[in-house]
Amino acid sequence: MINALGLLKRRRFLPLFATQFVGAFNDNLFKTAMVLFATYEIFADEAQESFFNALTAGLFILPFFLLSALAGQLADTVDKTRIIRIVKTAEIAIMAVGTAGLMLARTGQVKLPLALMLLAIVGLGVHSTFFGPIKYAILPQHLDEDDVLGGTGLVEAGTYLSILLGTIVAGFVYHSTAVVAGLTLTVAVIGWFTARAIPPAPRLGPPLKLDLNPFRSSWKLVAGTMHIPRLFLAICAISFFWTIGSVLIIVFPPLVKNVLTADASVASLVLAVFSVGVAIGSVVINLLLKGHISARFSPASVIAMGAAVLAFWAVIGLWTPAPAGQMYDIAAFVAQPVAPLVLAALLGVAIFGGMFVVPLYAFLTTTVPKDQTARTVAANNVVNAGAMTIGSLAVAVMSGLGVTAGQLLLLVVGMCGVSAWIAQKLHRACDHPLCREGSGDHRVEAGEERPEA
C-alpha cells in the first residue's frame, strides 16, 4: 500500500482520484444534510423517518438499475474521460436543484422542497450510475497490472474518507441551508475542473451498437456476464454487501435519534466512524494480499463483520437513554460508559466490510479484457441496484409494520452469513492459476458460452 500511494504522484491517477474524492464528498454532504434535516427538522416519528430514508435510498439506487447497462455500453464505446466531464457538468445543475429544495424548506413549505430534494437524489443516482463503471474500468487502462489492486484500494479508501468528510461537515451545517448550498455548488465546480485534467481513455475494442431499451439492455448485459461462474459469484457477493450497507445506512439516523437519544451531530459521528472503518479495511486488505488479487480473506472478513453487527446490536441494548425531552450531543454521548463499546463495534463492522469488498471489485476489473471492464462493472451495478432496492423496500415495509431499527440489525447478521458462503465458493472456484489463465478470453456478451476452469 505504501507503493500504491506513489500513484498519487501520477497524472494518470491523481486527477481521477481527486474527481472521485470531491464527487463522493459532495454526494454525501448533500444526502446526509438532507436526511438529517428531514429527520430532525421535518419529521417527528421513527416510522416516518425510516420510511423517508428508505425512499431516499431507493430513489438514489433506481437509476443504477435502469441505466447501468447504457452506462457500461457508453464507457466501452467512447472516451471514458469525455463521459466523466459531461457527468461533472451535470452535477452542478443537480446540486442547484437540491439546494433550492433545502432552502425552500426553511420557508415552512414541505411538499415542494421535499420533491426538489428527492429529484436531486434521483439526479445524483444518474450521475453516479454513469461515473461508477468508469472509476473502476479506467484503472486497468491507465495503470500497470501490478498497480490495479493498489489503485482500487486507494479509490475505495479515498471514497470513504471523502464520505467521512462530507458526513462530518453535513452534521454541522445541515441546519444552515445557505451554507449547504454554497458548499455543494463550490465543490461541484471543483470537480468539474479536476475532471478536465484526467488523461484520455479512448475505446479499446470494436464500437458497440447501443441498445437504448433499459430493460432489454440490462437483461442482455447481466445474462452475458452472470453465466461466467467467477463473475456470478463475485457480483452476488458484492450485491449482498451493498444490500447490507444500504440497510445499515437507512437505520443509523433513526437509531441514533430514537435508541441512542442523540442529536444530529452524533448521527454524523456514527456515519463518519463507519466511513473511516471502511477506509481502514481497504488499506488493511491491501497489506494482507500484498498486491495479489484474491478472495481468500473475504469469507472470514464478512463473518467478522456479522459478529461486529451482532456486538453492536447487543451493546445498544445496554444504552441508557437521555432524560425525557433531551438529547445527547457529542460530548455527552462519548461520556456515556457504553459509548466506547458502541463506537468500537461500529468500527469493526466497517473495517471488516472494507476488507471484504475491495478485492472483489479488483477481481471484476482484472479477470476480463480491458475493453469490457466497464460493462462488467455495469452488470455488477445492475445486480447491486436490484439487491439494494429490494433491501430498501424491505426496510420501508418492515418499518411500516413496526419493526425497529435495532431489530433490523439482526437481519444484517443473517445476510453476512449468506455473503460469507458466496465468497467462500468464489475463493474455492477461482483463486488458483487455471482460473486466472482462463480469464482473459471472456467476452461480456449475451449468449456466448465458453468452458470454465
Buried (B, 14 or more C-beta within 10 A) or exposed (E): BEEBEEBEEBEBBBBBBBBBBBBBBBBBBBBBBBBBBBBBBBBEEBBBBBBBBBBBBBBBBBBBBBBBBBBBBBBBBBEBBBBBBEBBEBBBEBBBBBBBBBBBBBEEEEEEBBEBBBBBBBBBBBBBBBBBBBBBBBBBBBBEEEBBBBBBBBBBBBBBBBBBBBBBBBBEBBBBBEBBBEBBBEBBBBBBEBBEEBBEBEBEEEEBEEBEEBEEBBBBBBEBBBBBBBBBBBBBBBBBBBBBBBBBBBBBBBBBBBBBBBBBBBBBBBBBBBBBBBBBBBBBBBEBBEBEBBBBBBBBBBBBBBBBBBBBBEBBEEBEEBEEEEBBBBEBBBEBEBBEBBBBBBBBBBBBBBBBBBBBBBBBBBBBBBBBBBBBBBBBBBBBBBBBBBBBBBBBEBBEEEBBBBEBBEBBBEBBEBBBBBBBBBBEBBBEEEBBEBBEEBBBBBEEEEEBB
